[in-house]
Amino acid sequence: MEYRNFEVVFDLEEAFANSPRIDKEKGVIENVVILTGNKITRNKTFYTDKALTEAAGRYNGAKMFMDHPKQGESNRSIRDYGGLYKNVHREGDKIIGDLHVHEGVRNLIIPVA
């Protein structure tokens, strides 16, 4: 499988809650911030308190993809599949979970984390 080179252009500081722990052997990144509420996102979305509460349940077991779909695309490519979120919960204005990284892309995701 071939991957595009990428450049990290966003500040990743808010991507982790507390102190992230990474289990390289199992491919688990703990305390990943999945969603942050009470602010306007880059795509002009505002997540309300109610939306955050509902999101915690929806994200548990959700697939993580390594990139957002292109505008107008509704189907996701298996090439972008990165893993699953587990142990998802809400802490204040953040939805946090543990990312279980797919074995085939650990060499890309773990070093960035």
DRENTI-759027 format. One line per 4 residues: number of its first residue (from 1); for each residue x, y, z of N, C-alpha, C. Coordinates in Angstrom, 2 decimals, padded with zeros to 5 digits, m for minus. Layout:
<gugus>
NUM = X Y Z X Y Z X Y Z ~ ... .
</gugus>
This chain:
<gugus>
1 = 000.85 m001.18 000.00 000.00 000.00 000.00 000.89 001.24 000.00 ~ 000.53 002.21 m000.81 001.33 003.41 m000.94 000.61 004.58 m000.28 ~ 001.34 005.45 000.38 000.74 006.60 001.04 001.37 007.87 000.53 ~ 000.57 008.92 000.51 001.07 010.23 000.12 001.91 010.80 001.25 .
5 = 002.89 011.58 000.89 003.63 012.33 001.91 002.70 013.41 002.43 ~ 002.80 013.75 003.68 001.95 014.80 004.21 002.74 015.70 005.13 ~ 002.22 016.87 005.30 002.85 017.85 006.15 001.85 018.23 007.23 ~ 002.28 018.25 008.47 001.39 018.63 009.56 001.34 020.16 009.58 .
9 = 000.16 020.70 009.27 000.03 022.15 009.19 m000.81 022.73 010.31 ~ m001.40 021.87 011.13 m002.22 022.35 012.23 m001.50 022.14 013.55 ~ m001.82 022.95 014.51 m001.28 022.80 015.85 m001.94 021.58 016.47 ~ m001.17 020.56 016.79 m001.73 019.33 017.32 m001.85 019.32 018.84 .
13 = m001.51 020.43 019.49 m001.55 020.47 020.94 m002.92 020.13 021.49 ~ m003.99 020.60 020.87 m005.32 020.34 021.40 m005.83 018.95 021.03 ~ m005.04 018.17 020.31 m005.47 016.82 019.92 m005.38 015.82 021.06 ~ m004.73 016.19 022.15 m004.59 015.28 023.28 m005.12 015.92 024.54 .
17 = m005.79 015.10 025.36 m006.26 015.56 026.66 m005.33 014.95 027.70 ~ m005.09 015.68 028.74 m004.21 015.19 029.81 m002.88 014.79 029.20 ~ m002.28 013.75 029.69 m001.02 013.25 029.14 m001.32 012.04 028.28 ~ m001.05 012.15 026.99 m001.33 010.99 026.13 m000.38 009.84 026.46 .
21 = m000.92 008.65 026.41 m000.09 007.46 026.56 m000.20 006.69 025.27 ~ 000.94 006.23 024.81 000.96 005.49 023.55 001.54 004.11 023.80 ~ 000.77 003.10 023.48 001.23 001.72 023.56 001.59 001.30 022.13 ~ 002.86 001.41 021.80 003.31 001.12 020.43 003.05 m000.33 020.05 .
25 = 003.25 m001.23 020.97 003.07 m002.66 020.68 001.62 m002.98 020.32 ~ 000.67 m002.42 021.07 m000.75 m002.68 020.81 m001.35 m001.69 019.82 ~ m000.64 m000.59 019.56 m001.15 000.41 018.63 m002.29 001.23 019.19 ~ m002.21 001.58 020.48 m003.28 002.35 021.11 m002.74 003.71 021.55 .
29 = m003.45 004.76 021.15 m003.14 006.12 021.60 m004.29 006.54 022.50 ~ m003.99 006.71 023.78 m005.02 007.05 024.75 m005.22 008.56 024.83 ~ m006.41 008.95 025.24 m006.76 010.35 025.51 m006.68 011.25 024.29 ~ m007.16 010.76 023.15 m007.23 011.56 021.94 m008.48 012.43 021.99 .
33 = m008.34 013.71 021.73 m009.50 014.59 021.65 m010.12 014.42 020.27 ~ m011.34 013.92 020.24 m012.04 013.64 018.99 m012.81 014.87 018.53 ~ m013.38 015.58 019.48 m014.24 016.71 019.16 m014.17 017.71 020.30 ~ m014.14 019.00 019.95 m014.14 020.06 020.96 m015.36 020.94 020.72 .
37 = m016.10 021.20 021.77 m017.30 022.02 021.65 m017.08 023.42 022.14 ~ m018.15 024.19 022.06 m018.17 025.58 022.51 m017.13 026.46 021.84 ~ m016.89 026.17 020.56 m016.07 027.04 019.73 m016.49 026.81 018.29 ~ m016.19 027.74 017.44 m016.51 027.60 016.01 m015.32 026.94 015.34 .
41 = m015.59 025.84 014.63 m014.53 025.09 013.96 m014.09 025.81 012.68 ~ m013.05 025.27 012.06 m012.54 025.85 010.81 m013.60 025.84 009.70 ~ m014.49 024.84 009.75 m015.54 024.78 008.72 m016.84 025.44 009.20 ~ m016.70 026.32 010.19 m017.80 027.15 010.69 m018.91 026.36 011.38 .
45 = m018.55 025.27 012.04 m019.52 024.46 012.79 m019.38 024.79 014.28 ~ m020.51 024.87 014.96 m020.51 025.08 016.39 m021.23 023.90 017.03 ~ m020.53 023.17 017.89 m021.12 022.01 018.56 m021.70 022.44 019.90 ~ m023.02 022.29 020.03 m023.71 022.68 021.26 m023.46 021.65 022.36 .
49 = m023.91 021.99 023.54 m023.80 021.08 024.68 m024.55 019.77 024.39 ~ m025.72 019.87 023.82 m026.52 018.69 023.48 m025.79 017.83 022.44 ~ m025.20 018.47 021.44 m024.48 017.72 020.40 m023.27 016.98 020.99 ~ m022.58 017.61 021.92 m021.44 016.95 022.57 m021.88 015.71 023.34 .
53 = m022.97 015.85 024.07 m023.47 014.72 024.86 m023.83 013.55 023.94 ~ m024.51 013.84 022.84 m024.88 012.78 021.89 m023.66 012.20 021.19 ~ m022.67 013.02 020.91 m021.49 012.57 020.19 m020.69 011.53 020.96 ~ m020.67 011.63 022.27 m019.90 010.67 023.07 m020.35 009.25 022.78 .
57 = m021.64 009.03 022.69 m022.15 007.69 022.39 m021.93 007.28 020.95 ~ m022.01 008.22 020.06 m021.86 007.91 018.63 m020.43 007.58 018.24 ~ m019.47 008.20 018.90 m018.08 007.98 018.53 m017.49 006.70 019.10 ~ m018.12 006.12 020.11 m017.58 004.88 020.67 m017.72 003.77 019.62 .
61 = m016.60 003.21 019.18 m016.60 002.19 018.14 m016.56 002.75 016.73 ~ m016.51 004.08 016.61 m016.48 004.71 015.28 m015.12 004.52 014.62 ~ m015.16 004.44 013.30 m013.93 004.32 012.51 m013.23 005.67 012.44 ~ m011.91 005.62 012.45 m011.11 006.82 012.26 m010.48 006.73 010.88 .
65 = m010.65 007.79 010.12 m010.02 007.88 008.81 m008.91 008.92 008.87 ~ m007.87 008.72 008.10 m006.70 009.57 008.18 m006.87 010.91 007.47 ~ m007.97 011.09 006.77 m008.21 012.34 006.08 m009.72 012.54 005.96 ~ m010.13 013.77 005.82 m011.54 014.06 005.58 m011.86 013.76 004.12 .
69 = m013.12 013.41 003.81 m013.46 013.19 002.40 m013.38 014.51 001.64 ~ m013.13 014.40 000.35 m013.12 015.59 m000.49 m014.55 016.12 m000.60 ~ m014.67 017.39 m000.88 m015.99 018.00 m000.98 m016.84 017.25 m002.00 ~ m018.05 016.89 m001.60 m018.97 016.19 m002.47 m018.88 014.67 m002.38 .
73 = m017.85 014.14 m001.71 m017.71 012.70 m001.57 m018.46 012.23 m000.33 ~ m019.17 011.12 m000.47 m019.86 010.56 000.69 m019.29 009.20 001.07 ~ m018.64 008.53 000.14 m018.04 007.22 000.43 m016.58 007.41 000.80 ~ m016.16 006.63 001.77 m014.78 006.71 002.23 m013.97 005.58 001.63 .
77 = m012.71 005.84 001.35 m011.82 004.84 000.80 m011.18 004.03 001.93 ~ m011.07 002.74 001.73 m010.40 001.88 002.70 m008.93 002.29 002.86 ~ m008.37 002.94 001.86 m006.98 003.39 001.95 m006.80 004.41 003.06 ~ m007.87 005.13 003.42 m007.79 006.15 004.45 m008.15 005.64 005.84 .
81 = m008.52 004.36 005.95 m008.93 003.80 007.25 m007.72 003.74 008.18 ~ m007.91 004.27 009.40 m006.81 004.33 010.35 m007.01 003.57 011.64 ~ m008.26 003.28 012.02 m008.48 002.56 013.27 m009.87 002.81 013.82 ~ m010.03 002.48 015.12 m011.31 002.62 015.82 m011.13 003.39 017.11 .
85 = m012.16 004.17 017.45 m012.18 004.84 018.75 m012.91 003.97 019.76 ~ m012.31 003.82 020.94 m012.94 003.07 022.03 m012.82 003.87 023.31 ~ m013.60 003.49 024.31 m013.57 004.16 025.61 m013.85 005.66 025.46 ~ m014.81 005.99 024.61 m015.13 007.39 024.33 m016.01 007.96 025.42 .
89 = m015.67 009.16 025.87 m016.44 009.82 026.92 m016.27 011.33 026.80 ~ m017.09 012.02 027.55 m017.04 013.47 027.55 m016.32 013.96 028.79 ~ m015.43 014.93 028.58 m014.77 015.63 029.68 m014.91 017.12 029.39 ~ m015.81 017.76 030.09 m016.05 019.19 029.85 m016.55 019.43 028.44 .
93 = m015.82 020.24 027.69 m016.20 020.57 026.32 m015.53 019.68 025.29 ~ m014.97 018.56 025.72 m014.25 017.69 024.79 m014.79 016.27 024.81 ~ m014.77 015.65 023.64 m015.06 014.23 023.51 m013.71 013.55 023.35 ~ m013.43 012.62 024.25 m012.11 012.00 024.34 m012.25 010.49 024.23 .
97 = m011.29 009.86 023.60 m011.31 008.41 023.51 m009.93 007.86 023.24 ~ m009.86 006.54 023.18 m008.60 005.86 022.88 m008.66 005.42 021.43 ~ m007.64 005.76 020.68 m007.57 005.39 019.27 m006.80 004.08 019.14 ~ m007.49 003.06 018.65 m006.87 001.77 018.38 m006.49 001.77 016.90 .
101 = m005.21 002.00 016.64 m004.71 002.21 015.28 m004.61 000.87 014.54 ~ m005.09 000.88 013.31 m005.00 m000.32 012.46 m003.53 m000.67 012.23 ~ m003.22 m001.93 012.32 m001.84 m002.40 012.23 m001.15 m001.92 010.95 ~ m001.87 m001.86 009.85 m001.27 m001.48 008.57 m000.82 m000.04 008.47 .
105 = m001.28 000.83 009.38 m000.90 002.26 009.30 m000.23 002.76 010.58 ~ 000.09 001.86 011.46 000.75 002.28 012.72 002.05 003.02 012.46 ~ 002.79 002.58 011.46 004.09 003.23 011.18 003.91 004.68 010.72 ~ 002.73 005.06 010.29 002.46 006.45 009.92 001.89 007.26 011.07 .
109 = 000.98 006.67 011.83 000.24 007.42 012.84 000.98 007.53 014.17 ~ 001.55 006.45 014.64 002.22 006.45 015.95 003.35 007.50 016.01 ~ 004.22 007.61 015.02 005.29 008.63 015.11 004.74 010.06 015.17 ~ 003.62 010.33 014.50 003.04 011.67 014.54 002.50 011.95 015.94 .
113 = 001.89 010.93 016.55 001.35 011.10 017.91 002.48 011.33 018.90 .
</gugus>
